[in-house]
Amino acid sequence: MSADKIEHWKKFYDLTSQVQENEPWLDLDDGQLVTLVHDSQEEPVFVNILGNAGNTYGLVFYKGLEGLNDYNLLRNCEDFNLPPTFGLFQQNCYCLYFGEEDEIPDEEYEMWQTIQPDFDDSEYGIPYVLSLKKGFFPWGPDDTEIQEIDQYLEWFLEVIDDVMRGEEWGVGMIHGICLCVRNPEDGSWDLSYPPFPDEDWHMELILPSDAYLQTELSHAEHSASAYEIDIYYPMIHIDDPAYSRPAAAAFIIVADAGTGMIIDQKLMTPADEMSLEINDLLVHAAKMYGIPKQIHVRSEVFEDMLQETAAFMNSTVTVCDELENIDDLTEMMESGMLNPDMMLS
């Protein structure tokens, strides 16, 4: 273990100790954001503060407007009728938590034992951090990431010293965000409360071309059937030497709503474009079993993904609160009645 790595982690433990002393969760809740705009950084860093409700204490760092978009997805998953796992595996952020020793991830525990920072008297627990990347399981940060996290913590603590708990702190949060901009001339931070940059989640759609659909569906027969289509995360780790951390298995599933049979499924990799892959599987199922009259999905998110292909096929996409057949399958897997590994065959 390199001396530089140990020093970065020592700094991390020192900075997180200072965060605990300042208790930022007493002032803000997880529905609010502190935005750090530093002159050395091209993009802002959005900080979400956890613990105001007295449950999980910590900070989440989102980088740039793409990070803000990830935050908005997580906040709106329930409104979109998406399971929390969908939002989790679409995140790019750093999550700093305070908890018990047995909660420290294995890949960080060795560092914890090496340095042995003193958090015995901490009211909030021991700090640990998870790096989230789209399509992968949360994992311990690498050397570059822990340095980046240390930098964000330093800036956040400067903001606490400069503006937090001042007369204006917290005023106007209901109307927007707490924007903290560093003055490069004297290193001070200026505080303001502009409108929230964006509260909607924006999804990039990559869709098949009309020429592709024409070619693939030219001999497909129309039917009176209805299909259920969904994306499901069974919490299966996929260890691949090509990845620096375990990938999350994500299955696209197509079921026949009439017979209840699973007629097609595909395992996505983290590099796959979700909107393209879900359309591709629908087209494949239509070639094999006929173009359906109706397509049932559980969320407007999937409706948006499939709308153009459905229109090309003269099919109708309907958003349903439940997908009976796919829900039965996933419930069996989650209860242990069905081994999810069978989906990998």
Residue pairs with C-beta under 8 A, 6 or more apart in sequence:
1 110
1 111
1 114
4 143
5 111
5 143
5 146
6 111
6 114
6 115
8 143
8 146
8 147
8 150
9 111
9 115
9 146
10 115
10 117
11 150
12 127
12 129
12 146
12 149
12 150
12 153
13 115
13 117
13 119
13 127
14 117
15 150
15 153
15 154
15 157
16 96
16 98
16 127
16 153
17 117
17 119
17 122
17 127
18 157
19 59
19 96
19 153
19 156
19 157
20 98
20 122
20 123
20 124
20 127
22 157
22 160
22 164
24 49
24 59
24 156
24 160
24 164
25 49
25 50
25 51
25 52
25 57
26 52
27 164
27 165
27 169
27 170
28 34
28 49
28 52
28 170
28 173
28 178
29 49
29 52
29 53
30 48
30 49
30 50
30 51
30 52
30 53
31 75
32 48
32 49
32 173
32 177
32 178
33 46
33 47
33 48
33 68
33 71
33 177
33 178
33 196
34 46
34 47
34 49
34 156
34 159
34 177
34 178
34 180
35 44
35 45
35 46
35 47
35 177
35 178
35 179
35 180
36 44
36 45
36 46
36 47
36 152
36 155
36 156
36 159
36 180
36 182
37 44
37 179
37 180
37 181
37 182
38 45
38 155
38 182
39 182
39 184
43 63
43 64
43 65
44 64
44 65
45 61
45 62
45 63
45 64
45 67
45 152
45 155
46 61
46 62
46 63
46 67
46 68
46 71
46 177
47 59
47 60
47 61
47 62
47 152
47 156
48 59
48 60
48 62
48 71
49 59
50 56
50 57
50 58
50 59
50 60
50 97
51 57
51 58
51 124
56 97
56 99
57 97
57 98
57 124
57 125
58 95
58 96
58 97
58 98
59 95
59 96
59 153
59 156
60 71
60 93
60 94
60 95
60 96
61 67
61 93
61 94
61 96
61 149
61 152
62 68
62 70
62 71
62 92
62 93
63 92
63 93
65 197
65 198
66 92
67 92
67 93
68 197
68 198
69 198
69 201
69 202
70 90
70 91
70 92
70 93
71 93
72 198
72 199
72 200
72 201
73 87
73 90
73 91
73 201
74 87
74 88
74 91
76 200
76 201
77 83
77 84
77 86
77 87
80 201
80 299
80 300
80 301
81 298
81 299
81 300
81 319
81 321
82 298
82 299
82 301
83 233
85 233
85 235
86 231
86 233
88 132
88 138
88 233
89 134
89 135
89 136
89 233
89 248
89 250
90 134
91 132
91 133
91 134
92 132
92 133
92 134
93 132
94 129
94 130
94 131
94 132
94 141
94 145
94 148
94 149
94 152
95 129
95 130
95 132
95 138
96 127
96 128
96 129
96 149
96 153
97 103
97 127
97 128
97 129
97 130
98 122
98 124
98 125
98 126
98 127
99 125
99 126
99 128
100 125
100 126
101 112
101 126
103 125
103 126
103 128
104 112
104 126
104 128
105 128
105 130
105 138
105 139
105 140
107 139
107 140
108 128
108 129
108 140
112 126
112 128
119 125
119 126
119 127
129 140
129 141
129 146
129 149
130 138
130 139
130 140
130 141
131 138
131 139
131 140
131 141
131 142
131 145
132 138
133 139
133 245
133 270
134 270
135 247
135 248
135 250
135 268
135 269
135 270
135 271
136 243
136 245
136 246
136 247
136 248
136 270
137 237
137 245
137 246
137 247
137 248
139 244
139 245
139 246
141 149
142 244
155 182
158 182
158 187
158 189
159 180
159 189
162 180
162 188
162 189
162 191
163 169
163 180
163 189
163 191
166 191
168 191
169 178
169 191
170 178
171 193
172 193
173 193
175 193
175 195
176 193
176 194
176 195
176 196
177 193
177 194
177 196
177 197
178 191
178 193
179 191
179 192
179 193
179 194
180 189
180 190
180 191
181 189
181 190
181 192
182 188
182 189
182 190
183 189
183 190
203 275
203 301
203 304
203 305
204 275
205 275
205 304
205 305
206 273
206 275
206 276
207 275
207 276
207 279
207 305
207 308
207 309
208 276
208 279
208 280
208 283
208 309
210 312
213 283
213 309
213 312
213 313
216 283
216 284
216 287
217 283
217 286
217 287
217 291
217 312
217 313
219 287
220 286
220 287
220 290
220 291
221 290
221 291
222 290
222 291
222 293
222 314
223 289
223 290
223 291
223 292
223 293
224 293
225 256
225 257
225 258
225 289
225 290
225 292
225 293
225 294
226 256
226 257
226 258
226 292
226 293
226 294
226 295
226 296
227 254
227 255
227 256
227 257
227 263
227 282
227 285
227 292
227 294
227 295
227 296
228 253
228 254
228 255
228 256
228 257
228 296
228 297
228 323
228 324
228 325
228 326
229 252
229 253
229 254
229 255
229 278
229 281
229 282
229 295
229 296
229 297
229 302
229 306
230 252
230 253
230 297
230 298
230 302
230 323
230 326
231 250
231 251
231 252
231 253
231 268
231 274
231 278
231 302
232 250
232 251
232 253
232 326
232 330
233 248
233 249
233 250
233 251
234 249
234 251
234 330
234 333
234 334
234 340
234 343
235 248
235 249
236 248
236 249
236 340
236 341
236 344
237 246
237 247
237 248
237 249
238 246
238 247
238 248
238 249
239 246
239 247
240 247
243 270
247 269
247 270
248 270
249 267
249 340
249 343
249 344
250 267
250 268
250 274
251 265
251 266
251 267
251 268
251 343
252 265
252 266
252 268
252 277
252 278
252 281
253 262
253 264
253 265
253 326
253 329
254 262
254 263
254 264
254 265
254 281
254 282
254 285
255 261
255 262
255 263
255 323
255 325
255 326
255 329
256 263
256 289
256 325
257 294
257 296
257 324
257 325
260 324
260 325
260 328
261 325
262 325
262 326
262 329
263 285
263 288
263 289
264 281
264 284
264 285
264 288
264 289
265 281
265 343
266 277
266 280
266 281
267 343
267 344
268 274
268 277
274 305
275 305
278 302
278 305
278 306
279 305
279 306
279 309
282 295
282 306
282 309
283 309
286 292
286 313
291 313
291 314
291 315
292 313
292 315
293 315
293 316
294 315
294 316
294 317
294 318
295 306
295 310
295 315
295 316
295 317
295 318
296 318
296 320
296 323
297 303
297 306
297 317
297 318
297 319
297 320
297 323
298 319
298 320
298 321
298 322
298 323
299 319
300 319
303 317
303 319
306 317
307 317
310 316
310 317
329 338
332 338
333 339
333 340
333 343
